Amino acid sequence: MAKKENPKEDIFETVEPIGKRVVIRKDEDKKQTKGGIQLPDNIEIPTITGRVVSISAEVEMASDIPLIQYDKVLFNPKGAIPVDFEGDNRLFVVEIENVVAVFRKN
């Protein structure tokens, strides 16, 4: 008997990075400058801030890497690997070396 293909079996619910990596949900692209100038839709300004949504076990165990889930971070998007997991494609796997700052409240 042939096994029936079930498309729901291929739907993933989580992404867990491996090695010294995190998964970041990129912030929305800006459509207006701070001065109030509206930007055309065809201009793409790279947004390099986002929220950490998942951390690898290696990063979580490392005491010298001060990242926790939901931290807002600044990252270099050049080495980020897009995850085709959501329709808007805002999830990226980022090596820890490409996370350059963490935003903290006092």
C-alpha positions in Angstrom: 0.0 0.0 0.0 1.3 3.4 -0.9 1.5 6.0 1.9 -0.7 9.0 1.4 1.1 12.3 1.4 -0.3 14.7 4.0 0.7 18.3 3.3 0.1 19.2 7.0 3.0 16.8 8.0 5.5 19.2 6.4 4.3 22.3 8.4 7.0 23.3 10.9 6.1 25.2 14.1 9.5 26.1 15.5 13.0 26.9 14.3 15.9 26.0 16.6 19.3 27.3 15.6 22.4 25.2 16.0 25.9 26.3 16.9 26.6 29.9 17.9 23.4 31.2 16.2 20.1 32.9 17.1 16.9 33.4 15.2 15.9 37.0 14.8 12.5 38.5 13.7 13.5 41.6 11.7 11.7 44.8 12.6 9.4 46.2 9.9 11.1 48.2 7.2 10.8 52.0 7.7 8.5 53.8 5.2 9.1 57.3 6.7 12.2 59.1 8.0 12.4 60.6 11.5 12.0 64.0 9.9 8.6 62.9 8.3 9.7 62.4 4.7 7.7 59.6 3.1 9.9 57.1 1.3 8.7 55.5 -2.0 7.7 51.8 -1.8 10.4 50.7 -4.3 13.2 52.0 -2.0 14.5 49.4 0.4 16.2 50.7 3.4 17.9 47.8 5.3 16.4 47.4 8.8 19.0 45.8 11.0 17.1 45.7 14.3 14.9 42.9 15.5 13.9 40.6 18.3 15.6 37.4 19.3 13.0 34.7 19.0 15.1 31.6 19.5 18.6 30.9 20.9 20.7 27.8 20.3 21.6 25.6 23.3 25.3 26.6 22.8 24.5 30.3 23.1 22.2 29.8 26.0 24.9 27.9 27.9 27.7 30.5 27.2 28.1 32.9 30.1 30.1 35.4 27.9 27.1 35.9 25.5 24.6 38.2 27.1 21.5 37.3 25.0 18.2 36.1 26.0 15.0 35.4 24.1 13.0 38.6 23.1 16.1 40.9 23.4 16.0 43.7 20.9 19.3 43.6 19.0 21.2 45.3 16.2 22.6 42.9 13.7 24.6 42.8 10.5 22.1 41.5 7.8 24.8 40.6 5.3 25.4 37.1 6.8 21.8 36.5 7.9 20.1 33.5 6.4 16.4 34.0 5.7 14.0 31.3 7.0 11.2 30.6 4.6 8.9 29.9 7.5 6.4 32.7 7.3 4.7 34.5 4.4 6.4 37.8 5.2 9.9 36.2 5.5 11.1 38.3 8.5 12.9 35.4 10.3 16.6 35.1 10.0 19.2 32.8 11.4 22.1 35.0 12.5 25.6 33.9 13.7 26.4 35.4 17.1 29.3 37.3 15.6 26.8 39.3 13.5 24.8 40.5 16.5 26.6 43.7 17.3 24.5 45.3 20.1 21.7 44.6 22.5 19.2 47.3 23.5 18.7 47.4 27.3 16.5 49.5 29.6 18.0 50.8 32.8 
